[in-house]
Amino acid sequence: MAEVVVFGVVAADVILRVQRIPAPGGQVNAETLGWRIGGSSANVACGLSTAGHHVRLVGPVGSDAMGDNLLAELERCGVDTEYSFRADAASPRTLMLLDDTGERTIIGVDSGAEPSSFLPVHGPDLRSADCVYVEGYTRYPAGTAAGARVGSSRDPSPRT
């Protein structure tokens, strides 16, 4: 299986069932269905790890109790959290509104983290990585994946 390094933020998706998505200025009641691990990087990391790949997640986790829950969930999925670190902020939340038709509306809740808090003090050696996933270059420098190898003895062709 592959060695994968994922750079990104871990969030908590709070799932709310609503009868309908509210119109601007409107109001609806919601039923809380619970929470799950969220953020594209955490979803990628958990999916690849569950499929049997060795995945290391590099990125911030909130310093609150939800951060503890998120780290535990990552580890339950088999994600290596050695390079995950606690940000001096609350864990980001995403409200997921699900209506009766199955339509979803996503509301991101700002955690208050500064952009510089997305970079680790030290990260993994990327030369052994078969794949590097970077959540977005708005939070990570464009050269974040530059240390990854472009070929291996298993596959001598360059990767793009």
VENKAFEN-V275976 format. One record per helix or strand of 2 or more residues. SS is the DSSP state (hx for helix, st for strand). FROM is the first residue (numbers start at 0). LEN is the number of residues. Records with the same first field share a line. If there is no record, write none. Layout:
SS=FROM-LEN  FROM-LEN
This chain:
st=2-5  10-8  29-9  53-8  83-3  91-7  103-6  130-4
hx=39-11  64-12  114-4  125-3
